[in-house]
């Protein structure tokens, strides 16, 4: 599943986005959600957003991290406890942060956030609806050996995983230093939309990575919340 947060540049704002579906926790060491690259005030490099589950497997904390390249599986945690995540309700809340740049989509600065649902039965809850993001999807055609008669007994069938693996971040849309607009402060604002889509990402070889060492929890926050997005892989 993927949703896109539409951000307000150079302004401190709190963001909250709901997926309407329970999240799958693949690893208690973290990195169950992925984001596209973005820039925040005070950090002179691209950062990404991810999670660290609590022991109850219901909630967790968010953190910013950086990687040498999008294909790297050697992250460096930049800032911990920057928000919270509710795996049961499928809600991600980012504490007030000054975002200075992100991925540009349809003339709007966004942050793509993706995660795997607990169930493959994805529900378009309340004001959310499902949309196939064909332009950002890669489809791999696989022969159905069972129905084709090549392997009617399914003795050689190899099932594929329903959950994402490999990369720690969403590739593409890297933020270049020249796109940064310096300066600007203010009070938290709200940015809202509710677009939902489903799409897929290419499969990648599994890698190793280091996990954040901090305990769960989130720092205090104030101001209004905002969300926007797309659903997809």
ChimeraX attribute file (.defattr): number of C-alpha atoms within 10 A of each C-alpha:
attribute: neighborCount
match mode: 1-to-1
recipient: residues
	/A:1	22
	/A:2	24
	/A:3	27
	/A:4	27
	/A:5	23
	/A:6	24
	/A:7	27
	/A:8	22
	/A:9	23
	/A:10	20
	/A:11	20
	/A:12	23
	/A:13	27
	/A:14	26
	/A:15	27
	/A:16	21
	/A:17	23
	/A:18	20
	/A:19	27
	/A:20	18
	/A:21	21
	/A:22	21
	/A:23	23
	/A:24	18
	/A:25	22
	/A:26	15
	/A:27	11
	/A:28	15
	/A:29	16
	/A:30	22
	/A:31	26
	/A:32	22
	/A:33	26
	/A:34	23
	/A:35	21
	/A:36	25
	/A:37	26
	/A:38	24
	/A:39	24
	/A:40	20
	/A:41	18
	/A:42	9
	/A:43	10
	/A:44	10
	/A:45	16
	/A:46	22
	/A:47	25
	/A:48	24
	/A:49	26
	/A:50	26
	/A:51	29
	/A:52	30
	/A:53	25
	/A:54	18
	/A:55	11
	/A:56	7
	/A:57	14
	/A:58	16
	/A:59	21
	/A:60	24
	/A:61	26
	/A:62	28
	/A:63	24
	/A:64	20
	/A:65	19
	/A:66	21
	/A:67	18
	/A:68	12
	/A:69	13
	/A:70	16
	/A:71	15
	/A:72	16
	/A:73	18
	/A:74	16
	/A:75	20
	/A:76	16
	/A:77	20
	/A:78	13
	/A:79	15
	/A:80	22
	/A:81	21
	/A:82	22
	/A:83	27
	/A:84	24
	/A:85	28
	/A:86	19
	/A:87	21
	/A:88	15
	/A:89	15
	/A:90	20
	/A:91	18
	/A:92	24
	/A:93	22
	/A:94	24
	/A:95	23
	/A:96	23
	/A:97	19
	/A:98	22
	/A:99	22
	/A:100	24
	/A:101	28
	/A:102	27
	/A:103	22
	/A:104	14
	/A:105	12
	/A:106	6
	/A:107	7
	/A:108	12
	/A:109	20
	/A:110	25
	/A:111	27
	/A:112	27
	/A:113	26
	/A:114	24
	/A:115	25
	/A:116	24
	/A:117	22
	/A:118	18
	/A:119	12
	/A:120	9
	/A:121	8
	/A:122	17
	/A:123	15
	/A:124	16
	/A:125	12
	/A:126	7
	/A:127	10
	/A:128	19
	/A:129	15
	/A:130	18
	/A:131	15
	/A:132	16
	/A:133	18
	/A:134	12
	/A:135	7
	/A:136	12
	/A:137	15
	/A:138	13
	/A:139	10
	/A:140	9
	/A:141	6
	/A:142	6
	/A:143	9
	/A:144	12
	/A:145	14
	/A:146	14
	/A:147	10
	/A:148	9
	/A:149	10
	/A:150	12
	/A:151	13
	/A:152	13
	/A:153	10
	/A:154	12
	/A:155	8
	/A:156	11
	/A:157	12
	/A:158	7
	/A:159	6
	/A:160	6
	/A:161	7
	/A:162	11
	/A:163	15
	/A:164	21
	/A:165	16
	/A:166	15
	/A:167	20
	/A:168	28
	/A:169	28
	/A:170	21
	/A:171	15
	/A:172	10
	/A:173	16
	/A:174	19
	/A:175	20
	/A:176	15
	/A:177	12
	/A:178	7
	/A:179	11
	/A:180	19
	/A:181	12
	/A:182	11
	/A:183	10
	/A:184	12
	/A:185	12
	/A:186	10
	/A:187	12
	/A:188	20
	/A:189	17
	/A:190	16
	/A:191	17
	/A:192	16
	/A:193	16
	/A:194	18
	/A:195	16
	/A:196	23
	/A:197	21
	/A:198	20
	/A:199	20
	/A:200	18
	/A:201	14
	/A:202	10
	/A:203	12
	/A:204	11
	/A:205	7
	/A:206	11
	/A:207	13
	/A:208	11
	/A:209	17
	/A:210	13
	/A:211	17
	/A:212	20
	/A:213	11
	/A:214	12
	/A:215	14
	/A:216	17
	/A:217	19
	/A:218	19
	/A:219	14
	/A:220	10
	/A:221	16
	/A:222	12
	/A:223	15
	/A:224	15
	/A:225	19
	/A:226	22
	/A:227	21
	/A:228	22
	/A:229	24
	/A:230	27
	/A:231	27
	/A:232	25
	/A:233	25
